[in-house]
Amino acid sequence: MDNRHDLQVILESRVPIILVESRDETRFIDLLKDIVTSTSRSGHQPLFQWSVTNGLQRIDIDMAPQPLNAEPEKVLRHIRSVEQPGIYVLLDFHPYLDNPVHTRLLKDIAIGMPDGSRTVILVSHKLNLPSELEQLSARFEMSLPDDNERAMIVTRVVEEWNKAHSGSVAIDQKAFSLLVANLSGLTRADTERLARNLVRDGMIAETDLPAAMHAKYELLNRQGVLSFEYETAKFSELGGLNRLKTWLEQRRLAMMGDAGVSHLDPPKGLMLIGVQGCGKSLAAKAAAGIFNVPLLRLDFGALYNKYHGETERNLRESLQQAEVMSPCVLWIDEIEKGISSGSTDSDVSRRVLGTFLTWMAEKDQSVFVVATANDIARLPPELIRKGRFDEIFFVDLPSPKVRATILQIHLRSRGLDPAGFDLARLVVASEGFSGAEIEQGVVAALYAAHATEAPPATGHVLAEFERTRPLSVVMAEKIHALRAWAADRTVAAD
């Protein structure tokens, strides 16, 4: 996208009101000044900038601000009264658009010069224009810095550090390239700020990349709908699911954009359906771990807004943020709660589903989606048909062999030697238990052992297992129906 060309086209079209939603205010003003001042003198239009703090100021030439025009209504009346051509940039005018007087004044300005020689540009992070002004306006979307511009920014920051410290930043060229790529989606100011933080120790290394991704996420996530999961998992922490592990490992290089597998389609994602507590959430974290990419969690419940259209907008912005963070894993936990066919607000749910499916079909960024679901009856057919996800895996209750592995994992993670426990008896006693129920049995056994001041032993774990009524017993009919549904429709994860 050529910012200069696109903005110049809009200016030359004589649209009376231009909307610019951007957090890179300074970059936009610099671009606009460059366009205006490079125009031949015969076509040169005066360029003014307004803010509520400084008032109106001409900025294509060096002139002092006019504090008398600091009030929103006063500046609009002033612009309306001026007969000469001009471009007026109003910064952060969004809080004043709800005022009907301001709306009418903007309309007067827009229709007051039919030749379009007077232009008002509204610049803010978010702009909702009154409907009566929509037909009189156009939107300009400013692209973020590309690879070359980001590389120039980081290089300039490095040169400034070298000059200030009379030294030389130690640069790993591979890390430099990865850093420039991972800074995509940030404004020029944020890119420069983040680069300064990374070079302050006098080096750019691959070890800096995780911190850069964390900082980037914090800069981008201003809504709280997405959460950055700082702790991913290793597959060594996950008992069983061997078929799923192999499937993910086969797609790791393609996910990372390795040149050796450029002929393969990038993986889109997978859905995990299964019994609660059997490791679906941990598998989502492990997918990010095996791909060595950030893990983002999308909270569908936080998307919903009482105002018409805002829910879909929240989803679109969240998905755009995920694209900016690519390559990454986007984890949607219990997806049926946000787009189920039985939603109480079916219209909103259908629109959300449509937005999500469209994005899934059209996305071209390396965003690997892991959707987990417990209640397949609430999943809309459009979501689970073949082709939406690369594969649908079913996570069942663990087999005896997997239960033994899960026991070993949870004993070792708590500083206990599995060899000191009768795993064969524990495996038998945990028949029908989920991985979460096995873990909770081990946790409860440690409390019981501590209460009696005795070392944890097989008997403590057995006692906890005997007191537990697993979900497979409490909800036997539902789990049986889930298994029957999954038998011919999904791939077994283990």
C-alpha positions as CSV (number, residue, x, y, z in Angstrom):
1,M,0.0,0.0,0.0
2,D,1.4,3.4,-1.0
3,N,0.2,5.8,1.7
4,R,1.3,8.9,-0.2
5,H,-0.4,8.0,-3.4
6,D,-3.7,6.9,-1.7
7,L,-3.9,10.0,0.4
8,Q,-3.1,12.3,-2.5
9,V,-5.9,10.6,-4.6
10,I,-8.4,11.3,-1.8
11,L,-7.3,14.9,-1.4
12,E,-7.6,15.5,-5.1
13,S,-11.1,14.0,-5.2
14,R,-12.2,17.0,-3.1
15,V,-14.1,15.0,-0.4
16,P,-15.0,17.6,2.2
17,I,-14.4,15.4,5.3
18,I,-11.7,12.7,5.6
19,L,-11.5,10.3,8.5
20,V,-8.2,8.9,9.6
21,E,-8.2,6.2,12.3
22,S,-4.6,5.9,13.4
23,R,-2.4,5.9,16.5
24,D,0.5,7.1,14.5
25,E,-0.6,10.7,14.5
26,T,2.9,12.2,13.9
27,R,3.6,10.0,11.0
28,F,0.3,11.0,9.3
29,I,0.9,14.7,9.8
30,D,4.5,14.4,8.4
31,L,3.0,12.6,5.3
32,L,0.3,15.2,4.8
33,K,2.8,18.1,5.2
34,D,5.1,16.5,2.6
35,I,2.2,16.2,0.1
36,V,1.0,19.7,0.7
37,T,4.4,21.4,0.6
38,S,5.6,19.5,-2.5
39,T,2.6,20.6,-4.5
40,S,3.2,23.4,-7.0
41,R,2.6,26.8,-5.6
42,S,-0.4,27.4,-7.9
43,G,-2.2,24.4,-6.3
44,H,-0.8,24.8,-2.8
45,Q,-3.4,24.8,-0.1
46,P,-2.7,26.2,3.4
47,L,-2.5,23.4,6.0
48,F,-3.8,24.0,9.5
49,Q,-3.7,21.8,12.6
50,W,-6.0,22.0,15.6
51,S,-6.0,20.5,19.0
52,V,-8.0,21.4,22.1
53,T,-4.7,22.2,23.9
54,N,-3.1,24.5,21.3
55,G,-5.9,25.8,19.2
56,L,-5.5,26.4,15.5
57,Q,-2.1,26.6,13.9
58,R,-0.8,26.8,10.3
59,I,1.8,24.1,9.9
60,D,2.8,24.2,6.2
61,I,4.7,27.4,7.1
62,D,6.1,28.3,10.5
63,M,3.3,30.2,12.4
64,A,2.3,30.4,16.0
65,P,-0.9,28.7,17.3
66,Q,-4.2,30.6,17.8
67,P,-5.4,29.8,21.3
68,L,-8.5,31.8,20.7
69,N,-9.8,29.0,18.5
70,A,-9.1,26.2,21.0
71,E,-12.8,25.5,21.7
72,P,-14.3,23.0,19.3
73,E,-17.3,25.1,18.4
74,K,-15.2,28.2,17.9
75,V,-12.8,26.4,15.5
76,L,-15.7,25.0,13.4
77,R,-17.3,28.4,13.2
78,H,-14.0,29.9,12.1
79,I,-13.5,27.3,9.4
80,R,-17.0,27.8,8.2
81,S,-16.5,31.6,7.9
82,V,-13.2,31.3,5.9
83,E,-13.7,31.7,2.2
84,Q,-10.2,30.7,1.1
85,P,-9.3,27.1,0.3
86,G,-7.5,25.2,3.0
87,I,-7.0,21.8,4.7
88,Y,-7.9,21.6,8.4
89,V,-6.6,18.7,10.5
90,L,-8.6,18.3,13.7
91,L,-6.8,16.1,16.2
92,D,-8.7,13.9,18.7
93,F,-12.1,15.5,17.8
94,H,-14.0,12.2,18.4
95,P,-15.4,13.3,21.9
96,Y,-17.1,16.3,20.3
97,L,-18.9,14.5,17.5
98,D,-21.8,13.7,19.7
99,N,-22.7,17.4,19.9
100,P,-25.5,18.2,17.4
101,V,-24.2,21.8,17.0
102,H,-20.8,20.4,16.0
103,T,-22.4,18.0,13.6
104,R,-24.4,20.8,11.9
105,L,-21.3,23.0,11.7
106,L,-19.3,20.2,10.0
107,K,-22.2,19.7,7.6
108,D,-22.2,23.5,6.9
109,I,-18.5,23.4,6.2
110,A,-18.9,20.3,3.9
111,I,-21.6,21.8,1.8
112,G,-20.6,25.4,2.0
113,M,-17.9,25.1,-0.7
114,P,-19.3,23.0,-3.6
115,D,-16.0,23.0,-5.3
116,G,-14.5,21.1,-2.4
117,S,-11.6,23.5,-1.9
118,R,-11.9,23.3,1.9
119,T,-11.2,20.0,3.5
120,V,-11.6,18.9,7.1
121,I,-9.5,15.9,8.2
122,L,-10.4,14.2,11.5
123,V,-7.6,12.2,13.0
124,S,-8.0,10.0,16.1
125,H,-7.6,6.4,17.3
126,K,-11.3,5.7,16.7
127,L,-13.9,7.7,14.9
128,N,-17.7,7.1,14.8
129,L,-19.1,9.8,12.4
130,P,-22.8,10.8,12.7
131,S,-24.8,9.2,10.0
132,E,-25.8,12.5,8.4
133,L,-22.1,13.1,7.6
134,E,-21.2,9.7,6.2
135,Q,-22.1,10.5,2.6
136,L,-19.9,13.6,2.8
137,S,-16.8,11.8,4.0
138,A,-14.2,9.3,3.0
139,R,-11.9,7.1,5.1
140,F,-8.1,6.9,4.7
141,E,-6.4,3.9,6.2
142,M,-2.8,4.4,6.8
143,S,-0.6,1.4,6.5
144,L,1.9,0.5,9.1
145,P,5.6,0.5,8.5
146,D,6.7,-2.3,6.1
147,D,9.8,-4.5,6.4
148,N,12.1,-1.9,4.8
149,E,10.9,1.0,7.0
150,R,11.1,-1.2,10.2
151,A,14.7,-2.2,9.3
152,M,15.6,1.5,8.8
153,I,14.1,2.4,12.2
154,V,16.0,-0.4,14.0
155,T,19.2,0.5,12.2
156,R,18.8,4.2,13.1
157,V,18.2,3.2,16.8
158,V,21.4,1.1,16.7
159,E,23.4,4.0,15.2
160,E,22.1,6.3,17.9
161,W,23.1,3.8,20.6
162,N,26.6,3.4,19.1
163,K,27.1,7.2,19.0
164,A,25.8,7.7,22.5
165,H,27.9,4.9,24.0
166,S,31.0,5.2,21.8
167,G,30.6,1.5,21.0
168,S,29.0,-0.9,18.7
169,V,25.8,-3.0,19.2
170,A,26.6,-6.7,18.8
171,I,24.1,-7.8,16.2
172,D,23.2,-11.4,15.3
173,Q,22.0,-11.0,11.7
174,K,19.4,-13.8,11.9
175,A,18.0,-12.3,15.1
176,F,18.0,-8.8,13.4
177,S,15.9,-10.2,10.5
178,L,13.5,-12.0,12.9
179,L,13.2,-8.9,15.0
180,V,12.3,-6.7,12.0
181,A,9.7,-9.3,10.9
182,N,8.2,-9.7,14.4
183,L,7.8,-5.9,14.8
184,S,5.2,-5.9,12.0
185,G,1.9,-4.3,12.9
186,L,3.3,-1.6,15.2
187,T,3.3,2.1,14.6
188,R,6.5,3.9,13.8
189,A,6.7,5.3,17.3
190,D,6.0,1.9,19.0
191,T,8.6,0.3,16.7
192,E,11.2,2.8,17.7
193,R,10.3,2.6,21.4
194,L,10.5,-1.2,21.4
195,A,13.8,-1.2,19.4
196,R,15.3,1.2,22.0
197,N,14.4,-1.2,24.8
198,L,16.0,-4.1,23.1
199,V,19.3,-2.5,22.2
200,R,19.9,-0.9,25.6
201,D,22.1,-3.9,26.7
202,G,24.3,-3.4,23.6
203,M,23.2,-6.4,21.6
204,I,20.5,-7.9,19.4
205,A,20.2,-11.7,19.9
206,E,17.6,-14.4,19.4
207,T,17.1,-14.4,23.2
208,D,15.6,-10.9,22.8
209,L,12.7,-12.2,20.6
210,P,10.4,-13.6,23.3
211,A,10.6,-10.3,25.3
212,A,9.9,-8.4,22.0
213,M,6.8,-10.4,21.4
214,H,5.5,-9.9,24.9
215,A,6.1,-6.2,24.7
216,K,4.5,-6.1,21.2
217,Y,1.4,-7.8,22.5
218,E,1.0,-5.4,25.4
219,L,1.2,-2.5,23.0
220,L,-1.5,-4.0,20.7
221,N,-4.0,-5.6,23.1
222,R,-6.0,-2.6,24.3
223,Q,-9.3,-4.3,24.5
224,G,-8.7,-7.2,26.9
225,V,-10.5,-9.7,24.6
226,L,-7.3,-11.4,23.7
227,S,-4.9,-12.6,26.4
228,F,-1.3,-13.5,25.9
229,E,-0.5,-16.9,27.5
230,Y,3.1,-16.4,28.7
231,E,3.5,-20.1,29.6
232,T,3.2,-22.6,26.8
233,A,3.6,-26.3,27.3
234,K,5.9,-29.0,26.2
235,F,4.6,-32.3,24.8
236,S,6.6,-34.1,27.5
237,E,4.1,-32.6,29.9
238,L,1.2,-34.1,28.0
239,G,0.4,-37.8,28.5
240,G,-0.8,-39.7,25.5
241,L,-2.2,-37.9,22.4
242,N,0.5,-39.4,20.3
243,R,-1.3,-39.1,17.0
244,L,-1.9,-35.4,17.6
245,K,1.7,-34.9,18.6
246,T,2.9,-36.5,15.3
247,W,0.4,-34.5,13.3
248,L,1.6,-31.2,14.8
249,E,5.3,-32.1,14.4
250,Q,4.8,-32.8,10.7
251,R,3.4,-29.2,10.2
252,R,6.0,-27.4,12.3
253,L,8.3,-26.3,9.5
254,A,5.4,-25.2,7.3
255,M,4.1,-23.1,10.3
256,M,7.4,-21.5,10.7
257,G,7.7,-20.6,7.0
258,D,10.7,-22.8,6.3
259,A,11.9,-22.4,2.7
260,G,12.3,-26.2,2.4
261,V,8.5,-26.8,2.6
262,S,7.3,-23.7,0.7
263,H,5.4,-26.0,-1.7
264,L,3.1,-27.1,1.2
265,D,0.0,-25.2,2.2
266,P,0.4,-23.5,5.6
267,P,-1.6,-25.2,8.3
268,K,-4.9,-23.5,9.2
269,G,-5.7,-25.1,12.5
270,L,-7.5,-27.9,14.3
271,M,-10.4,-28.6,16.5
272,L,-10.2,-30.6,19.7
273,I,-13.4,-32.2,20.9
274,G,-13.6,-34.5,23.9
275,V,-14.2,-35.3,27.5
276,Q,-13.7,-32.5,29.9
277,G,-10.4,-32.7,31.8
278,C,-8.6,-34.9,29.2
279,G,-6.0,-32.4,28.1
280,K,-7.5,-30.3,25.3
281,S,-6.4,-27.0,26.9
282,L,-2.9,-28.4,27.6
283,A,-2.7,-29.6,24.0
284,A,-3.5,-26.1,22.7
285,K,-0.6,-24.8,24.8
286,A,1.6,-27.6,23.6
287,A,0.9,-26.7,20.0
288,A,2.4,-23.2,20.6
289,G,5.3,-24.9,22.3
290,I,6.1,-27.2,19.5
291,F,5.8,-24.4,16.9
292,N,7.8,-22.1,19.2
293,V,5.4,-19.2,18.6
294,P,3.3,-17.0,20.9
295,L,0.0,-18.3,22.2
296,L,-3.0,-16.0,22.2
297,R,-6.3,-16.9,23.9
298,L,-9.5,-15.5,22.6
299,D,-12.3,-15.0,25.2
300,F,-15.5,-15.2,23.3
301,G,-17.5,-14.1,26.3
302,A,-15.7,-10.8,26.4
303,L,-16.6,-10.1,22.7
304,Y,-20.3,-9.6,23.3
305,N,-21.5,-6.0,23.5
306,K,-25.1,-4.8,23.9
307,Y,-24.7,-2.3,21.0
308,H,-25.6,-3.4,17.5
309,G,-22.6,-4.4,15.5
310,E,-20.0,-3.9,18.3
311,T,-19.7,-7.6,19.0
312,E,-18.7,-8.4,15.4
313,R,-16.4,-5.4,15.4
314,N,-14.7,-6.7,18.6
315,L,-14.1,-10.0,16.9
316,R,-12.7,-8.5,13.7
317,E,-10.3,-6.3,15.7
318,S,-9.2,-9.3,17.8
319,L,-8.6,-11.4,14.7
320,Q,-6.6,-8.5,13.2
321,Q,-4.5,-8.4,16.3
322,A,-3.8,-12.1,16.0
323,E,-2.7,-11.6,12.4
324,V,-0.4,-8.8,13.5
325,M,1.1,-11.2,16.1
326,S,1.7,-13.9,13.5
327,P,3.2,-16.5,13.5
328,C,1.2,-17.5,16.5
329,V,-1.4,-20.0,17.8
330,L,-4.8,-18.6,18.5
331,W,-6.6,-20.7,21.1
332,I,-10.4,-20.5,21.3
333,D,-11.4,-22.4,24.4
334,E,-15.0,-23.8,24.5
335,I,-15.8,-22.3,21.2
336,E,-19.4,-23.5,21.4
337,K,-20.2,-20.9,24.1
338,G,-19.6,-18.1,21.7
339,I,-21.1,-19.3,18.5
340,S,-23.4,-22.2,19.4
341,S,-26.5,-22.9,17.5
342,G,-28.5,-22.6,20.7
343,S,-27.4,-19.2,21.7
344,T,-29.9,-17.0,23.4
345,D,-29.1,-14.2,21.0
346,S,-29.2,-16.2,17.8
347,D,-28.8,-13.2,15.4
348,V,-25.6,-12.0,17.0
349,S,-24.3,-15.6,17.2
350,R,-24.9,-16.1,13.5
351,R,-23.1,-12.9,12.6
352,V,-20.2,-13.8,14.9
353,L,-20.0,-17.2,13.3
354,G,-20.1,-15.7,9.8
355,T,-17.4,-13.2,10.6
356,F,-15.2,-16.0,12.1
357,L,-15.7,-18.4,9.1
358,T,-15.0,-15.7,6.6
359,W,-11.8,-14.8,8.4
360,M,-10.8,-18.5,8.5
361,A,-11.4,-18.9,4.8
362,E,-9.5,-15.7,3.8
363,K,-6.7,-15.3,6.3
364,D,-3.2,-15.4,4.7
365,Q,-1.2,-14.9,7.9
366,S,0.4,-17.7,9.9
367,V,-2.3,-17.8,12.6
368,F,-2.8,-21.5,13.6
369,V,-6.3,-21.8,15.2
370,V,-6.8,-24.3,18.0
371,A,-10.5,-24.5,18.9
372,T,-11.6,-26.7,21.8
373,A,-15.1,-27.9,22.5
374,N,-16.9,-30.0,25.1
375,D,-20.5,-29.9,23.9
376,I,-20.7,-31.0,20.3
377,A,-24.5,-30.7,20.3
378,R,-24.2,-26.9,20.4
379,L,-21.7,-26.7,17.6
380,P,-23.2,-25.3,14.3
381,P,-22.8,-27.6,11.3
382,E,-21.1,-24.9,9.3
383,L,-18.2,-24.9,11.8
384,I,-17.4,-28.6,11.8
385,R,-17.8,-29.4,8.1
386,K,-14.7,-30.8,6.4
387,G,-12.3,-28.0,5.3
388,R,-13.0,-25.5,8.0
389,F,-10.1,-26.9,10.1
390,D,-7.3,-29.1,8.8
391,E,-8.5,-31.8,11.2
392,I,-10.9,-32.6,14.0
393,F,-9.4,-34.7,16.8
394,F,-11.2,-36.5,19.6
395,V,-9.6,-36.5,23.0
396,D,-10.9,-39.5,24.9
397,L,-10.5,-40.7,28.5
398,P,-6.9,-42.0,28.9
399,S,-6.0,-45.6,28.3
400,P,-4.2,-47.6,31.1
401,K,-0.8,-46.9,29.4
402,V,-1.6,-43.2,29.2
403,R,-2.9,-43.1,32.8
404,A,0.5,-44.5,33.9
405,T,2.3,-41.8,32.0
406,I,0.0,-39.1,33.5
407,L,0.7,-40.4,37.0
408,Q,4.5,-40.3,36.4
409,I,4.3,-36.7,35.0
410,H,2.3,-35.4,38.0
411,L,4.4,-37.3,40.6
412,R,7.7,-36.1,39.1
413,S,6.4,-32.5,38.8
414,R,5.9,-32.5,42.6
415,G,9.4,-33.9,43.4
416,L,8.2,-37.5,43.9
417,D,9.9,-40.6,42.4
418,P,7.3,-42.7,40.5
419,A,9.4,-45.8,41.3
420,G,8.3,-45.4,44.9
421,F,4.6,-45.9,44.0
422,D,2.7,-49.0,42.8
423,L,1.7,-47.6,39.4
424,A,0.0,-50.8,38.4
425,R,-2.5,-50.5,41.3
426,L,-3.0,-46.8,40.7
427,V,-3.7,-47.4,37.0
428,V,-6.4,-49.9,37.8
429,A,-7.9,-47.7,40.5
430,S,-8.1,-44.7,38.1
431,E,-10.1,-46.5,35.5
432,G,-12.5,-44.0,33.9
433,F,-10.6,-41.0,35.3
434,S,-9.6,-38.0,33.2
435,G,-6.1,-36.5,33.3
436,A,-7.4,-33.6,35.4
437,E,-9.0,-36.1,37.9
438,I,-5.8,-38.1,38.2
439,E,-3.8,-34.9,38.8
440,Q,-6.3,-33.8,41.5
441,G,-6.0,-37.2,43.2
442,V,-2.3,-36.8,43.4
443,V,-2.7,-33.2,44.8
444,A,-5.2,-34.3,47.4
445,A,-3.0,-37.3,48.4
446,L,-0.1,-34.9,49.2
447,Y,-2.4,-32.9,51.5
448,A,-3.5,-36.0,53.2
449,A,0.1,-37.2,53.7
450,H,1.1,-33.8,55.0
451,A,-1.7,-33.8,57.5
452,T,-0.5,-37.1,59.0
453,E,3.2,-36.1,58.7
454,A,3.8,-39.2,56.7
455,P,5.7,-39.4,53.4
456,P,3.3,-39.6,50.3
457,A,2.7,-43.2,49.4
458,T,0.5,-45.4,47.1
459,G,-2.1,-45.7,49.8
460,H,-2.7,-41.9,50.0
461,V,-3.4,-41.8,46.2
462,L,-5.5,-44.9,46.3
463,A,-7.7,-43.5,49.0
464,E,-8.3,-40.3,47.1
465,F,-9.2,-42.3,43.9
466,E,-11.6,-44.4,45.9
467,R,-13.4,-41.2,47.2
468,T,-13.7,-39.7,43.7
469,R,-16.7,-40.2,41.4
470,P,-15.2,-39.4,38.0
471,L,-17.1,-37.6,35.3
472,S,-17.4,-40.8,33.3
473,V,-19.6,-42.1,36.0
474,V,-21.5,-39.0,37.0
475,M,-22.3,-38.1,33.3
476,A,-22.0,-41.6,31.8
477,E,-24.9,-41.2,29.3
478,K,-23.6,-37.9,27.9
479,I,-20.0,-39.2,27.6
480,H,-21.3,-42.3,25.9
481,A,-23.2,-40.2,23.4
482,L,-20.1,-38.0,22.8
483,R,-18.0,-41.1,22.0
484,A,-20.6,-42.5,19.7
485,W,-20.8,-39.2,17.8
486,A,-17.0,-38.9,17.5
487,A,-16.4,-42.5,16.3
488,D,-17.0,-41.9,12.6
489,R,-16.6,-38.1,12.5
490,T,-13.2,-37.4,14.1
491,V,-9.6,-38.7,14.4
492,A,-8.5,-40.2,17.7
493,A,-5.9,-37.9,19.3
494,D,-4.1,-40.9,20.8
